[in-house]
Amino acid sequence: MSLRIVFMGTPEFSVPVMTALIGQGYEIVAVYTQPPRPAGRRGLELTKSPVHEKAEEFGIPVFTPKSLKGEEEQQIFRDLNADVAVVVAYGMLLPKAILDAPALGCYNGHASLLPRWRGAAPIQRAIMAGDAESGMMIMKMDEGLDTGPVAMVEKITITPNMTCGELHDRLSITGADLMVRAMAALERDSLKLNPQSEDGVTYASKIEKSEARIDWSQPAQAVHNRIRGLSPFPGAWCEMEINGQLERVKVLRSVIADGAGAARETQAGEVLDGQLVIACGDGAVALTLVQKAGGKPVSAAEFCNGVKLTLGAILP
């Protein structure tokens, strides 16, 4: 008999996992996701999460509680009589009563190599820290923050110029395949669980708005890692003088500019050439994809066709 699954997820990252489970014939008896949020330019329109919209396409009942701590919500969850809950980027901690409700427990698809990067922003933090690899892990959930025993893992190499968006998409697809395999093993009673190591624990805190501003005094590698770790969202940014006034420019891609400015001393933030090569505290980066406020992403060459930066100018 196929497992009765409650799926719990919210962003686009979660959707491939849910659709893969449905494609393999598993019965998704209900979907839990974050409540609709204000969106649009004025924030007046409530928008359903990507998981919510996809669940409705399949005709699956959707629940959007603001909390799962109350007895009424917990009883609703218990009454679903699920064999297992599959949780992928749901965005809410599950209390013990919820964790204990499914007969076989709750399994989380987490986008890091635990115990490294427990928490909210593991993909961004891995790239911003310059990690050489990441991965997806299937973990049986307990009351801690991403502390449960691990069932399956699939590693992915983080290449030197890979962005958060690119790693996000690869991990999402990898997670879908991994979760399907994990549920098949669980159904056969052959899913092995291994406790996490107590060494190497790090926490992936939520990205703060203040972290998105580029600090040119940092070494070039750190600047490059921040740019790709925050691309495409929220996007690292800097200010440039355009038409006589400072404007915010989002930087979506960069590369290390080997040897730039090596023949002379440079100042952090200095414009080294007309193709957006910028000096850092140590070394330089070439900004290769940028976006003005209200505009679309353009290459450095396209940007510089319309905006003439003064060589030697210092970006704030």
DOSELUM-618304 format. One record per atom (N, C-alpha, C): atom name; x, y, z; residue number from 0. Coordinates in steps of 0.1 Angstrom, whole numbers, plus 5000, padded with zeros to 4 digits. Atoms other than C-alpha are relative to their C-alpha. Layout:
N
  atome    c1    c2    c3  num
     CA     X     Y     Z  NUM
...
END
This chain:
316
  atome    c1    c2    c3  num
      N  5008  4988  5000    0
     CA  5000  5000  5000    0
      C  5009  5012  5000    0
      N  4992  4987  5001    1
     CA  5013  5035  4991    1
      C  4999  5008  5013    1
      N  5000  4992  4988    2
     CA  5023  5058  5019    2
      C  4990  5012  4999    2
      N  5008  4988  4999    3
     CA  4998  5085  5030    3
      C  5009  5011  5005    3
      N  4991  4989  4997    4
     CA  5018  5117  5030    4
      C  4994  5013  5002    4
      N  5003  4986  4999    5
     CA  5013  5151  5044    5
      C  5012  5008  4995    5
      N  4989  4993  5005    6
     CA  5035  5175  5024    6
      C  5000  5014  5006    6
      N  4999  4987  4993    7
     CA  5047  5207  5042    7
      C  5012  5008  4993    7
      N  4989  4992  5007    8
     CA  5066  5233  5021    8
      C  4993  5013  4995    8
      N  5005  4987  5004    9
     CA  5063  5269  5008    9
      C  5005  5005  4987    9
      N  4995  4993  5012   10
     CA  5087  5283  4982   10
      C  5001  4991  4987   10
      N  4998  5008  5012   11
     CA  5094  5272  4946   11
      C  5010  4988  5002   11
      N  4990  5011  4997   12
     CA  5123  5251  4960   12
      C  4993  4987  5003   12
      N  5007  5012  4995   13
     CA  5098  5227  4975   13
      C  4991  4993  4989   13
      N  5010  5005  5010   14
     CA  5076  5222  4944   14
      C  5005  4987  4993   14
      N  4996  5013  5007   15
     CA  5097  5196  4925   15
      C  5000  4988  5009   15
      N  5001  5011  4991   16
     CA  5098  5174  4956   16
      C  4985  4995  5001   16
      N  5014  5003  4999   17
     CA  5060  5175  4959   17
      C  4995  4993  4987   17
      N  5005  5006  5013   18
     CA  5054  5168  4922   18
      C  5007  4987  4997   18
      N  4993  5013  5002   19
     CA  5080  5140  4922   19
      C  4993  4989  5008   19
      N  5008  5010  4992   20
     CA  5061  5122  4950   20
      C  4987  4997  4994   20
      N  5013  5003  5007   21
     CA  5028  5126  4932   21
      C  5003  4992  4988   21
      N  4997  5008  5012   22
     CA  5044  5113  4900   22
      C  5003  4986  5003   22
      N  4996  5014  4996   23
     CA  5056  5082  4918   23
      C  4988  4993  5006   23
      N  5012  5006  4996   24
     CA  5020  5075  4929   24
      C  4997  5001  5015   24
      N  5003  4999  4986   25
     CA  5022  5085  4965   25
      C  4988  5009  5002   25
      N  5012  4993  4997   26
     CA  4990  5098  4981   26
      C  5003  5012  5009   26
      N  4998  4988  4992   27
     CA  4994  5134  4992   27
      C  4986  5003  5006   27
      N  5014  4999  4995   28
     CA  4964  5136  5016   28
      C  4997  5015  5004   28
      N  5002  4986  4997   29
     CA  4970  5173  5025   29
      C  5014  5007  4998   29
      N  4988  4992  5001   30
     CA  4995  5201  5019   30
      C  4999  5011  5011   30
      N  4999  4989  4991   31
     CA  5006  5226  5046   31
      C  5010  5010  4994   31
      N  4991  4989  5005   32
     CA  5021  5259  5035   32
      C  4998  5013  5007   32
      N  5002  4987  4994   33
     CA  5026  5294  5047   33
      C  4988  5008  4995   33
      N  5012  4993  5005   34
     CA  4995  5317  5045   34
      C  5004  5009  4989   34
      N  4998  4990  5010   35
     CA  4991  5340  5015   35
      C  5006  5013  5006   35
      N  4993  4988  4995   36
     CA  5013  5371  5019   36
      C  4997  5012  4990   36
      N  5001  4988  5009   37
     CA  5009  5407  5006   37
      C  5011  5000  4990   37
      N  4990  4999  5010   38
     CA  5026  5412  4973   38
      C  4996  5011  4990   38
      N  5003  4989  5009   39
     CA  5027  5435  4943   39
      C  5007  5013  5005   39
      N  4993  4988  4997   40
     CA  5041  5470  4942   40
      C  4995  5007  5012   40
      N  5006  4993  4989   41
     CA  5017  5483  4968   41
      C  4997  4990  5012   41
      N  5002  5010  4990   42
     CA  5015  5451  4988   42
      C  4985  4998  5004   42
      N  5014  5001  4997   43
     CA  4977  5451  4986   43
      C  4994  4986  4996   43
      N  5005  5013  5005   44
     CA  4972  5417  4969   44
      C  5006  4988  5007   44
      N  4995  5012  4994   45
     CA  4975  5385  4988   45
      C  5004  4989  4990   45
      N  4995  5010  5010   46
     CA  4996  5359  4969   46
      C  5002  4987  5007   46
      N  4998  5013  4995   47
     CA  4995  5322  4975   47
      C  5015  4995  4997   47
      N  4987  5005  5002   48
     CA  5028  5304  4979   48
      C  5001  4991  4988   48
      N  4999  5010  5012   49
     CA  5042  5283  4949   49
      C  4995  4986  5003   49
      N  5005  5013  4997   50
     CA  5034  5251  4968   50
      C  4985  5000  5001   50
      N  5014  4999  4999   51
     CA  4999  5263  4975   51
      C  4993  4999  4986   51
      N  5006  5000  5014   52
     CA  4992  5270  4938   52
      C  5001  4987  4994   52
      N  4998  5013  5006   53
     CA  5007  5237  4927   53
      C  4991  4989  5006   53
      N  5009  5010  4993   54
     CA  4987  5217  4953   54
      C  4985  5002  4995   54
      N  5013  4997  5006   55
     CA  4955  5234  4940   55
      C  4998  4994  4986   55
      N  5001  5006  5013   56
     CA  4963  5223  4905   56
      C  4998  4985  5000   56
      N  5002  5014  4999   57
     CA  4964  5187  4917   57
      C  4987  4997  5008   57
      N  5012  5002  4992   58
     CA  4932  5192  4938   58
      C  5002  4995  5014   58
      N  4997  5005  4986   59
     CA  4949  5185  4971   59
      C  4996  5010  5010   59
      N  5004  4990  4989   60
     CA  4935  5201  5003   60
      C  5012  5007  5005   60
      N  4989  4991  4995   61
     CA  4956  5230  5015   61
      C  4997  5006  5013   61
      N  5001  4993  4987   62
     CA  4961  5242  5051   62
      C  5010  5010  5001   62
      N  4990  4989  4999   63
     CA  4977  5275  5059   63
      C  4999  5006  5014   63
      N  5000  4994  4986   64
     CA  4978  5279  5097   64
      C  5011  5009  5003   64
      N  4990  4991  4996   65
     CA  4997  5307  5112   65
      C  5009  4994  5011   65
      N  4993  5007  4990   66
     CA  5008  5284  5140   66
      C  4995  4986  5001   66
      N  5004  5014  4998   67
     CA  5008  5247  5148   67
      C  5000  4996  5015   67
      N  4998  5002  4985   68
     CA  5010  5251  5186   68
      C  4987  4998  5007   68
      N  5013  5001  4994   69
     CA  4973  5251  5193   69
      C  4994  4985  4999   69
      N  5006  5013  5000   70
     CA  4954  5219  5202   70
      C  4990  4998  4988   70
      N  5009  5002  5011   71
     CA  4928  5225  5175   71
      C  5007  4997  4987   71
      N  4993  5002  5012   72
     CA  4953  5227  5147   72
      C  5007  4986  5001   72
      N  4993  5013  4999   73
     CA  4972  5197  5161   73
      C  4990  4988  4998   73
      N  5010  5011  5002   74
     CA  4940  5176  5162   74
      C  4996  4999  4985   74
      N  5002  5000  5014   75
     CA  4933  5186  5126   75
      C  5010  4992  4993   75
      N  4989  5007  5006   76
     CA  4967  5173  5117   76
      C  5000  4985  5003   76
      N  5001  5014  4996   77
     CA  4963  5141  5136   77
      C  4989  4992  4992   77
      N  5012  5006  5006   78
     CA  4929  5134  5120   78
      C  5003  4997  4985   78
      N  4997  5004  5013   79
     CA  4946  5132  5086   79
      C  5006  4986  4999   79
      N  4995  5014  4999   80
     CA  4960  5098  5097   80
      C  5011  4997  4989   80
      N  4989  5001  5009   81
     CA  4992  5103  5077   81
      C  5010  4989  5005   81
      N  4989  5009  4996   82
     CA  5019  5076  5076   82
      C  5013  5008  5002   82
      N  4987  4992  4999   83
     CA  5046  5103  5072   83
      C  4997  5014  4995   83
      N  5000  4986  5005   84
     CA  5051  5140  5068   84
      C  5013  5003  4993   84
      N  4988  4996  5008   85
     CA  5075  5153  5041   85
      C  5001  5015  5001   85
      N  4998  4986  4997   86
     CA  5089  5187  5050   86
      C  5012  5006  4992   86
      N  4989  4994  5008   87
     CA  5109  5209  5026   87
      C  4997  5015  5000   87
      N  5001  4985  5000   88
     CA  5114  5246  5033   88
      C  4986  5005  5004   88
      N  5013  4996  4995   89
     CA  5081  5249  5052   89
      C  5000  5014  5006   89
      N  4999  4987  4994   90
     CA  5092  5279  5072   90
      C  4994  5001  5014   90
      N  5006  5000  4986   91
     CA  5078  5269  5106   91
      C  5005  4988  5007   91
      N  4995  5011  4992   92
     CA  5092  5249  5134   92
      C  4988  4991  5004   92
      N  5011  5009  4997   93
     CA  5071  5218  5141   93
      C  5000  4996  5015   93
      N  5000  5004  4986   94
     CA  5061  5212  5178   94
      C  4999  4984  5001   94
      N  4999  5014  4998   95
     CA  5064  5177  5193   95
      C  4987  4993  4996   95
      N  5013  5007  5003   96
     CA  5027  5169  5189   96
      C  4999  4998  4985   96
      N  5001  5002  5015   97
     CA  5030  5174  5151   97
      C  5011  4989  4996   97
      N  4990  5009  5003   98
     CA  5063  5155  5149   98
      C  4996  4985  5003   98
      N  5004  5014  4996   99
     CA  5047  5125  5167   99
      C  4988  4995  4993   99
      N  5013  5004  5005  100
     CA  5015  5125  5148  100
      C  5001  4989  4988  100
      N  4999  5011  5010  101
     CA  5025  5105  5116  101
      C  5006  4988  5005  101
      N  4995  5013  4995  102
     CA  5030  5068  5122  102
      C  5014  4998  4998  102
      N  4986  5003  5003  103
     CA  5064  5068  5106  103
      C  5009  5013  5002  103
      N  4992  4988  4997  104
     CA  5075  5103  5116  104
      C  5000  5011  4989  104
      N  4999  4989  5010  105
     CA  5084  5135  5097  105
      C  5015  5000  4995  105
      N  4988  5000  5007  106
     CA  5112  5137  5071  106
      C  5002  5013  4993  106
      N  4997  4987  5005  107
     CA  5129  5169  5061  107
      C  5011  4999  4989  107
      N  4989  4998  5011  108
     CA  5148  5177  5028  108
      C  5007  5013  5003  108
      N  4993  4988  4996  109
     CA  5175  5201  5039  109
      C  5012  5002  4990  109
      N  4991  4997  5010  110
     CA  5198  5219  5015  110
      C  5014  5004  5005  110
      N  4986  4998  4995  111
     CA  5232  5215  5032  111
      C  5006  4987  5004  111
      N  4993  5013  4995  112
     CA  5257  5189  5044  112
      C  5001  5001  5015  112
      N  5001  5000  4985  113
     CA  5246  5187  5080  113
      C  5011  4992  5006  113
      N  5005  4989  4992  114
     CA  5257  5196  5106  114
      C  5004  5014  4996  114
      N  4996  4987  5005  115
     CA  5271  5224  5085  115
      C  4987  5007  4994  115
      N  5011  4991  5005  116
     CA  5245  5252  5079  116
      C  4987  4994  5003  116
      N  5014  5002  4995  117
     CA  5216  5243  5100  117
      C  4993  5013  5000  117
      N  5008  4987  4999  118
     CA  5188  5269  5098  118
      C  4995  5004  4987  118
      N  5009  4994  5010  119
     CA  5171  5293  5074  119
      C  5006  5002  4986  119
      N  4994  4996  5013  120
     CA  5196  5302  5046  120
      C  5012  4992  4997  120
      N  4987  5008  5002  121
     CA  5220  5273  5040  121
      C  5006  5001  4986  121
      N  4995  4999  5014  122
     CA  5223  5278  5002  122
      C  5009  5013  4999  122
      N  4993  4987  5000  123
     CA  5233  5315  5005  123
      C  5013  4999  5008  123
      N  4988  5000  4991  124
     CA  5256  5309  5035  124
      C  5011  4992  4995  124
      N  4989  5008  5005  125
     CA  5275  5281  5018  125
      C  5008  5007  4990  125
      N  4993  4993  5011  126
     CA  5284  5302  4988  126
      C  5007  5012  5006  126
      N  4993  4988  4995  127
     CA  5291  5334  5008  127
      C  5012  4996  5008  127
      N  4988  5005  4992  128
     CA  5315  5313  5030  128
      C  5011  4995  4991  128
      N  4990  5006  5009  129
     CA  5333  5300  4999  129
      C  5001  4985  5001  129
      N  4999  5014  4999  130
     CA  5324  5264  5005  130
      C  5002  4994  4986  130
      N  4998  5007  5013  131
     CA  5335  5240  4978  131
      C  4989  4990  4996  131
      N  5011  5009  5003  132
     CA  5305  5217  4981  132
      C  4988  5002  5009  132
      N  5013  5000  4992  133
     CA  5269  5215  4993  133
      C  4993  4987  4997  133
      N  5007  5012  5003  134
     CA  5242  5189  4990  134
      C  4986  5000  5006  134
      N  5013  5002  4994  135
     CA  5208  5176  4999  135
      C  5001  4989  5010  135
      N  5001  5010  4990  136
     CA  5201  5156  5030  136
      C  4985  4997  5004  136
      N  5013  5004  4995  137
     CA  5170  5136  5040  137
      C  5002  4996  5015  137
      N  4998  5001  4986  138
     CA  5167  5138  5078  138
      C  4987  4997  5007  138
      N  5012  5002  4992  139
     CA  5142  5124  5103  139
      C  5000  5011  5010  139
      N  5000  4988  4992  140
     CA  5131  5154  5122  140
      C  4998  4997  5015  140
      N  5002  5000  4986  141
     CA  5133  5159  5160  141
      C  4997  5014  5004  141
      N  5004  4986  4995  142
     CA  5126  5189  5182  142
      C  5011  5010  4998  142
      N  4989  4990  5002  143
     CA  5160  5205  5175  143
      C  4999  5007  4986  143
      N  5000  4993  5013  144
     CA  5168  5228  5146  144
      C  5010  4993  4991  144
      N  4993  5008  5010  145
     CA  5179  5205  5118  145
      C  5011  4990  5007  145
      N  4991  5008  4992  146
     CA  5195  5181  5144  146
      C  4997  4985  4999  146
      N  5004  5014  5001  147
     CA  5178  5148  5135  147
      C  5009  4991  4993  147
      N  4991  5010  5007  148
     CA  5195  5116  5122  148
      C  4998  5001  4985  148
      N  5000  4998  5015  149
     CA  5203  5116  5085  149
      C  4998  4986  4993  149
      N  5003  5012  5007  150
     CA  5189  5090  5061  150
      C  5008  4999  4987  150
      N  4994  5000  5013  151
     CA  5203  5100  5027  151
      C  5007  5013  4997  151
      N  4993  4988  5004  152
     CA  5227  5125  5012  152
      C  5005  4999  4986  152
      N  4995  4998  5014  153
     CA  5237  5137  4977  153
      C  5008  5013  5000  153
      N  4991  4989  5000  154
     CA  5267  5160  4974  154
      C  5000  5007  4986  154
      N  4999  4992  5012  155
     CA  5270  5188  4948  155
      C  5012  5009  5001  155
      N  4989  4991  5000  156
     CA  5302  5207  4939  156
      C  4995  5014  4997  156
      N  5003  4985  5003  157
     CA  5300  5245  4941  157
      C  5012  5005  4992  157
      N  4989  4995  5009  158
     CA  5320  5258  4912  158
      C  5003  5014  5003  158
      N  4995  4987  4995  159
     CA  5340  5290  4916  159
      C  4990  5012  4997  159
      N  5009  4988  5004  160
     CA  5314  5313  4898  160
      C  4985  4996  5001  160
      N  5014  5004  4998  161
     CA  5282  5294  4907  161
      C  4992  5010  5009  161
      N  5008  4991  4992  162
     CA  5254  5316  4920  162
      C  4991  4992  5009  162
      N  5010  5006  4991  163
     CA  5229  5310  4947  163
      C  4988  4994  4992  163
      N  5011  5004  5008  164
     CA  5202  5307  4921  164
      C  5003  4987  4993  164
      N  4996  5012  5007  165
     CA  5221  5280  4902  165
      C  5001  4988  5009  165
      N  5000  5010  4990  166
     CA  5228  5260  4933  166
      C  4987  4996  5005  166
      N  5014  5002  4995  167
     CA  5192  5264  4945  167
      C  4993  4990  4990  167
      N  5007  5008  5010  168
     CA  5179  5249  4912  168
      C  5005  4985  5000  168
      N  4994  5014  5000  169
     CA  5203  5219  4913  169
      C  4996  4993  5012  169
      N  5004  5006  4988  170
     CA  5196  5212  4949  170
      C  4985  4996  5000  170
      N  5015  5003  5001  171
     CA  5158  5213  4943  171
      C  4997  4988  4993  171
      N  5002  5012  5008  172
     CA  5159  5187  4916  172
      C  5007  4988  5006  172
      N  4993  5011  4993  173
     CA  5184  5166  4935  173
      C  4991  4995  5012  173
      N  5008  5003  4988  174
     CA  5162  5168  4966  174
      C  4987  4992  4996  174
      N  5011  5007  5004  175
     CA  5132  5156  4946  175
      C  5003  4985  4998  175
      N  4996  5014  5002  176
     CA  5150  5124  4935  176
      C  5003  4993  5013  176
      N  4996  5006  4988  177
     CA  5164  5118  4969  177
      C  4989  4997  5009  177
      N  5011  5002  4992  178
     CA  5131  5122  4987  178
      C  4992  4988  4995  178
      N  5007  5012  5006  179
     CA  5114  5097  4963  179
      C  5007  4987  5004  179
      N  4992  5012  4997  180
     CA  5142  5072  4970  180
      C  4998  4997  5015  180
      N  5001  5002  4985  181
     CA  5139  5078  5008  181
      C  4986  4995  5003  181
      N  5014  5005  4997  182
     CA  5101  5073  5008  182
      C  4999  4985  4996  182
      N  5001  5014  5004  183
     CA  5105  5041  4988  183
      C  5007  4990  5010  183
      N  4992  5008  4990  184
     CA  5131  5028  5013  184
      C  4992  4999  5013  184
      N  5008  4999  4988  185
     CA  5108  5039  5042  185
      C  4988  4990  4999  185
      N  5011  5009  5003  186
     CA  5079  5020  5026  186
      C  5004  4985  5002  186
      N  4995  5014  4999  187
     CA  5101  4988  5025  187
      C  5006  4997  5014  187
      N  4994  5001  4987  188
     CA  5113  4994  5061  188
      C  5015  4998  4999  188
      N  4985  5002  5002  189
     CA  5149  4996  5048  189
      C  5007  5013  5001  189
      N  4994  4987  4999  190
     CA  5156  5033  5055  190
      C  5009  5001  5012  190
      N  4990  5000  4989  191
     CA  5188  5035  5076  191
      C  5002  5015  5005  191
      N  4998  4987  4994  192
     CA  5193  5065  5100  192
      C  5013  5000  5007  192
      N  4988  4998  4993  193
     CA  5226  5078  5112  193
      C  5001  5013  5007  193
      N  5000  4987  4993  194
     CA  5231  5104  5139  194
      C  5010  5010  4994  194
      N  4991  4989  5005  195
     CA  5247  5137  5129  195
      C  5013  5001  5008  195
      N  4987  4998  4993  196
     CA  5283  5144  5138  196
      C  4998  5012  5009  196
      N  5001  4988  4991  197
     CA  5287  5168  5167  197
      C  5011  5010  4997  197
      N  4990  4991  5004  198
     CA  5317  5183  5150  198
      C  4996  5008  4987  198
      N  5003  4992  5012  199
     CA  5315  5211  5124  199
      C  4986  5007  5000  199
      N  5014  4994  5000  200
     CA  5281  5225  5135  200
      C  5001  5015  4997  200
      N  5001  4986  5003  201
     CA  5274  5259  5119  201
      C  4985  5004  4997  201
      N  5014  4996  5002  202
     CA  5242  5279  5116  202
      C  4998  5011  4989  202
      N  5002  4991  5012  203
     CA  5228  5296  5085  203
      C  4989  5010  5003  203
      N  5010  4991  4996  204
     CA  5210  5326  5099  204
      C  4994  5007  4988  204
      N  5007  4993  5011  205
     CA  5185  5345  5078  205
      C  5008  5012  4995  205
      N  4992  4989  5006  206
     CA  5200  5370  5054  206
      C  4994  5014  5004  206
      N  5005  4986  4996  207
     CA  5197  5406  5067  207
      C  5002  5009  4988  207
      N  4999  4991  5011  208
     CA  5191  5435  5044  208
      C  5014  5007  4999  208
      N  4988  4993  4999  209
     CA  5223  5452  5056  209
      C  5012  4992  4993  209
      N  4989  5009  5005  210
     CA  5244  5422  5043  210
      C  5001  5002  4984  210
      N  5001  4999  5014  211
     CA  5234  5430  5007  211
      C  5009  5011  4994  211
      N  4992  4989  5005  212
     CA  5255  5462  5004  212
      C  5014  4995  4999  212
      N  4987  5005  5002  213
     CA  5289  5454  4989  213
      C  5010  5009  5008  213
      N  4989  4994  4993  214
     CA  5319  5463  5011  214
      C  5013  4998  4992  214
      N  4988  5002  5009  215
     CA  5348  5470  4987  215
      C  5013  4999  5008  215
      N  4988  5001  4992  216
     CA  5373  5470  5016  216
      C  5003  4985  5003  216
      N  4997  5014  4998  217
     CA  5369  5432  5018  217
      C  5008  4995  4989  217
      N  4992  5006  5011  218
     CA  5392  5409  4998  218
      C  4991  4997  4988  218
      N  5008  5002  5012  219
     CA  5381  5403  4962  219
      C  4992  4987  5001  219
      N  5007  5013  4999  220
     CA  5372  5366  4969  220
      C  4988  5002  5009  220
      N  5012  4998  4991  221
     CA  5349  5377  4998  221
      C  4989  5008  4993  221
      N  5009  4992  5007  222
     CA  5333  5403  4976  222
      C  4993  4991  4989  222
      N  5005  5009  5010  223
     CA  5328  5378  4948  223
      C  4990  4990  5006  223
      N  5008  5010  4994  224
     CA  5314  5352  4971  224
      C  4986  5006  5005  224
      N  5012  4993  4996  225
     CA  5289  5377  4985  225
      C  4991  5003  4988  225
      N  5007  4997  5012  226
     CA  5278  5387  4950  226
      C  4992  4988  4995  226
      N  5007  5012  5006  227
     CA  5271  5352  4938  227
      C  4991  4993  5011  227
      N  5009  5006  4990  228
     CA  5257  5341  4972  228
      C  4987  5007  5002  228
      N  5013  4993  4999  229
     CA  5230  5367  4970  229
      C  4993  5002  4987  229
      N  5006  4999  5014  230
     CA  5222  5363  4933  230
      C  4991  4988  4998  230
      N  5006  4987  5004  231
     CA  5195  5366  4922  231
      C  4993  5008  5011  231
      N  5007  4993  4989  232
     CA  5178  5374  4955  232
      C  5007  4999  5013  232
      N  5005  4987  5003  233
     CA  5180  5397  4973  233
      C  5009  5008  4991  233
      N  4991  4992  5009  234
     CA  5210  5408  4952  234
      C  5009  5009  5007  234
      N  4990  4991  4994  235
     CA  5242  5424  4964  235
      C  4999  5013  4992  235
      N  5001  4987  5007  236
     CA  5243  5461  4955  236
      C  5011  5010  5004  236
      N  4991  4989  4997  237
     CA  5265  5491  4954  237
      C  4994  5013  4994  237
      N  5005  4987  5005  238
     CA  5261  5528  4945  238
      C  5010  5005  4989  238
      N  4992  4994  5010  239
     CA  5274  5544  4913  239
      C  4994  5013  4996  239
      N  5005  4987  5004  240
     CA  5272  5579  4900  240
      C  4995  4999  4986  240
      N  5006  5001  5013  241
     CA  5248  5580  4871  241
      C  4992  5013  4997  241
      N  5006  4987  5004  242
     CA  5238  5613  4854  242
      C  5001  5010  5012  242
      N  4998  4990  4990  243
     CA  5253  5632  4882  243
      C  4995  4997  5014  243
      N  5005  5004  4987  244
     CA  5237  5614  4911  244
      C  5003  4985  5003  244
      N  4998  5013  4996  245
     CA  5243  5583  4931  245
      C  4987  4991  4999  245
      N  5011  5009  5001  246
     CA  5221  5554  4922  246
      C  5004  4986  5004  246
      N  4997  5013  4996  247
     CA  5218  5519  4935  247
      C  5000  4991  4988  247
      N  4999  5010  5011  248
     CA  5230  5491  4911  248
      C  5001  4987  5006  248
      N  4999  5013  4995  249
     CA  5224  5455  4918  249
      C  5010  4992  4992  249
      N  4989  5007  5007  250
     CA  5253  5432  4910  250
      C  4996  4985  5001  250
      N  5004  5013  5000  251
     CA  5242  5397  4899  251
      C  5010  4989  4996  251
      N  4989  5009  5003  252
     CA  5274  5382  4886  252
      C  5013  5007  5000  252
      N  4987  4994  5000  253
     CA  5311  5388  4889  253
      C  5010  4989  4998  253
      N  4989  5010  5000  254
     CA  5345  5371  4884  254
      C  5012  5007  5006  254
      N  4988  4994  4994  255
     CA  5378  5376  4901  255
      C  5009  5005  4988  255
      N  4992  4994  5010  256
     CA  5399  5400  4880  256
      C  5015  4998  5003  256
      N  4986  5003  4997  257
     CA  5433  5384  4882  257
      C  5010  5011  4994  257
      N  4989  4991  5005  258
     CA  5462  5409  4880  258
      C  4995  5014  4998  258
      N  5005  4986  5002  259
     CA  5439  5440  4878  259
      C  5006  5009  5010  259
      N  4994  4990  4991  260
     CA  5457  5470  4893  260
      C  5013  4996  5006  260
      N  4987  5005  4993  261
     CA  5488  5450  4901  261
      C  5012  5009  4998  261
      N  4988  4991  5002  262
     CA  5511  5476  4886  262
      C  5001  5012  5008  262
      N  5000  4988  4992  263
     CA  5501  5503  4910  263
      C  4991  4998  5013  263
      N  5009  5001  4988  264
     CA  5485  5509  4944  264
      C  4986  5004  4996  264
      N  5014  4996  5003  265
     CA  5447  5510  4943  265
      C  4993  5002  5013  265
      N  5009  4998  4988  266
     CA  5420  5521  4967  266
      C  4988  4992  4999  266
      N  5012  5008  5000  267
     CA  5391  5499  4977  267
      C  4988  5008  4994  267
      N  5012  4994  5007  268
     CA  5361  5507  4954  268
      C  5004  5008  4988  268
      N  4995  4992  5012  269
     CA  5383  5523  4927  269
      C  4996  4993  4987  269
      N  5003  5005  5014  270
     CA  5371  5519  4891  270
      C  5013  4999  4992  270
      N  4987  5003  5006  271
     CA  5400  5503  4873  271
      C  5000  5001  4985  271
      N  5001  4998  5014  272
     CA  5387  5503  4838  272
      C  4985  5002  4996  272
      N  5013  4997  5005  273
     CA  5356  5511  4817  273
      C  4990  4988  4999  273
      N  5009  5012  5001  274
     CA  5342  5475  4819  274
      C  4997  4995  5014  274
      N  5005  5004  4987  275
     CA  5333  5475  4856  275
      C  5010  4991  5008  275
      N  4991  5006  4992  276
     CA  5365  5462  4871  276
      C  5003  5009  5012  276
      N  5000  4992  4988  277
     CA  5365  5474  4907  277
      C  5010  4994  5010  277
      N  4990  5004  4990  278
     CA  5394  5473  4932  278
      C  4993  4997  5014  278
      N  5005  5004  4987  279
     CA  5388  5456  4965  279
      C  5011  5002  5010  279
      N  4990  4999  4990  280
     CA  5407  5455  4998  280
      C  5013  4993  4996  280
      N  4989  5008  5005  281
     CA  5429  5429  4982  281
      C  4995  4994  4987  281
      N  5004  5005  5013  282
     CA  5426  5422  4945  282
      C  4989  5009  4994  282
      N  5011  4993  5007  283
     CA  5397  5432  4922  283
      C  4990  4990  4995  283
      N  5010  5008  5006  284
     CA  5365  5419  4908  284
      C  4995  5007  4988  284
      N  5007  4995  5012  285
     CA  5349  5424  4874  285
      C  4985  4997  5001  285
      N  5014  5002  5000  286
     CA  5312  5429  4875  286
      C  4995  4997  4986  286
      N  5004  5005  5014  287
     CA  5297  5410  4846  287
      C  4985  5001  4997  287
      N  5015  4999  5002  288
     CA  5259  5412  4851  288
      C  4995  5010  5011  288
      N  5005  4990  4991  289
     CA  5243  5443  4867  289
      C  4986  5004  4996  289
      N  5014  4996  5003  290
     CA  5209  5458  4870  290
      C  4997  5013  5007  290
      N  5004  4987  4994  291
     CA  5198  5494  4876  291
      C  4986  4999  5005  291
      N  5014  5000  4994  292
     CA  5167  5501  4897  292
      C  4990  5002  4989  292
      N  5010  4999  5010  293
     CA  5137  5495  4875  293
      C  5004  4995  4986  293
      N  4995  5005  5013  294
     CA  5158  5481  4847  294
      C  5001  4985  5000  294
      N  4998  5014  5001  295
     CA  5166  5446  4835  295
      C  5015  4997  5001  295
      N  4985  5004  4999  296
     CA  5199  5427  4840  296
      C  5007  5002  4987  296
      N  4992  4998  5012  297
     CA  5225  5437  4815  297
      C  5015  4996  5002  297
      N  4986  5003  4998  298
     CA  5261  5427  4808  298
      C  5008  5013  5003  298
      N  4992  4988  4997  299
     CA  5289  5451  4818  299
      C  5002  5008  4987  299
      N  4999  4992  5013  300
     CA  5294  5461  4781  300
      C  4988  5008  4997  300
      N  5012  4993  5003  301
     CA  5258  5470  4777  301
      C  4998  5011  5010  301
      N  5001  4990  4990  302
     CA  5258  5489  4810  302
      C  5009  5012  4997  302
      N  4990  4990  5002  303
     CA  5289  5508  4801  303
      C  4998  5008  4987  303
      N  5003  4993  5012  304
     CA  5275  5518  4767  304
      C  4991  5012  5004  304
      N  5009  4989  4996  305
     CA  5249  5540  4786  305
      C  5005  5008  5012  305
      N  4995  4994  4988  306
     CA  5268  5548  4817  306
      C  5016  5001  5000  306
      N  4986  4998  5000  307
     CA  5303  5563  4816  307
      C  5006  5002  5014  307
      N  4993  4999  4987  308
     CA  5323  5556  4848  308
      C  5013  5006  4998  308
      N  4987  4993  5000  309
     CA  5352  5578  4855  309
      C  5011  4991  5005  309
      N  4989  5008  4995  310
     CA  5385  5558  4857  310
      C  5006  5007  5012  310
      N  4994  4994  4988  311
     CA  5399  5563  4892  311
      C  4989  5004  5010  311
      N  5011  4996  4990  312
     CA  5365  5572  4907  312
      C  4999  4989  5011  312
      N  5001  5009  4989  313
     CA  5358  5556  4941  313
      C  4986  4997  5003  313
      N  5013  5004  4997  314
     CA  5326  5537  4946  314
      C  4998  5001  5015  314
      N  5002  5000  4985  315
     CA  5311  5543  4981  315
      C  5000  4986  5006  315
END
